[in-house]
Amino acid sequence: MSFGVETMGRVLGCAYTIAAVFSLLEYPLAVWTKSYAGGDYLYANVLVVLLGAVPMYCVYSYGKMAKADRRDYRYETTKSLLSDAESAYEFNSTTYGSTAGTETANQRMGEQ
């Protein structure tokens, strides 16, 4: 399964934007390093790593939130399906007078 043209455009847009930001910062960082840091690129490298860590953290936290949303959606869907099945079972047992197996779906699953 592929992700399509719209997603490819978003991915390329993000990549080009990040590349443009780092390109814009490259020349001022080089000038600052030569004039104020005495040619030591350690400070510039630390700054670039920190600037790169922020988007990575955002992507990581977005992935965790999306996973939690999917899990909540599956839980709610399963819960509603169980309640629908339970009400249909109770309707059938009261309509047709069956008393065998009258426990509810939640009781069968151990939730009381």
C-alpha positions in Angstrom: 0.0 0.0 0.0 1.5 3.3 -1.0 0.7 6.7 0.5 -0.3 8.7 -2.6 0.6 11.9 -4.3 -0.8 14.2 -1.6 1.4 12.7 1.1 4.4 12.7 -1.1 3.9 16.4 -1.6 3.7 16.9 2.2 6.9 14.9 2.8 8.8 16.7 0.1 7.5 20.1 1.3 8.7 19.3 4.9 12.1 18.1 3.7 12.6 21.2 1.5 11.5 23.5 4.3 13.9 22.0 6.8 16.7 22.1 4.2 16.0 25.8 3.5 16.0 26.7 7.2 19.4 25.0 7.8 20.8 26.6 4.6 19.7 30.0 5.9 21.4 29.4 9.2 24.6 28.0 7.7 26.3 31.3 6.6 25.5 33.3 9.8 26.7 30.4 11.9 30.0 30.2 10.0 30.5 34.0 10.3 29.7 33.8 14.1 32.1 30.9 14.5 35.0 32.6 12.8 34.6 35.9 14.5 33.3 35.2 18.1 34.0 31.5 18.8 37.6 31.6 17.5 37.0 29.0 14.8 35.7 26.4 17.2 32.6 24.8 15.6 31.5 23.0 18.8 29.0 25.7 19.7 27.6 25.8 16.2 27.3 22.0 16.1 25.5 21.9 19.4 23.1 24.5 18.2 22.4 22.6 15.0 21.8 19.3 16.9 19.4 21.1 19.3 17.6 22.6 16.3 17.3 19.2 14.7 16.2 17.5 18.0 13.0 19.7 18.3 11.4 18.5 15.0 12.3 14.9 15.8 10.7 15.2 19.2 7.6 16.7 17.6 7.4 13.8 15.2 7.9 11.3 18.0 5.2 12.8 20.2 2.8 13.1 17.3 3.3 9.3 16.6 2.6 8.5 20.2 -0.6 10.6 20.2 -1.8 9.1 17.0 -1.2 5.6 18.4 -3.2 6.4 21.5 -6.0 7.8 19.4 -6.1 4.6 17.3 -6.2 2.5 20.5 -9.0 4.6 22.0 -11.0 4.4 18.8 -10.6 0.6 18.7 -11.7 0.4 22.4 -14.8 2.5 21.8 -15.7 0.6 18.7 -15.3 -2.8 20.5 -17.3 -1.4 23.5 -20.2 -0.3 21.3 -20.2 -3.6 19.3 -20.3 -5.5 22.6 -23.2 -3.4 23.9 -25.1 -3.8 20.6 -24.6 -7.6 20.7 -25.6 -7.6 24.4 -28.8 -5.7 23.7 -29.6 -7.9 20.8 -29.0 -11.0 22.9 -31.2 -9.7 25.7 -34.0 -8.8 23.2 -33.9 -12.3 21.7 -33.9 -14.0 25.2 -36.9 -11.9 26.4 -38.8 -12.1 23.1 -38.4 -15.9 22.7 -38.5 -16.7 26.4 -35.1 -18.4 26.5 -33.5 -18.5 30.0 -30.4 -20.6 29.0 -27.2 -18.6 28.9 -28.6 -15.3 30.2 -25.3 -13.9 31.3 -24.4 -10.7 29.5 -21.4 -10.2 27.2 -19.5 -8.3 29.9 -20.0 -11.0 32.4 -18.7 -13.6 29.9 -15.6 -11.5 29.5 -15.0 -11.2 33.2 -16.1 -7.5 33.6 -18.9 -7.1 36.1 
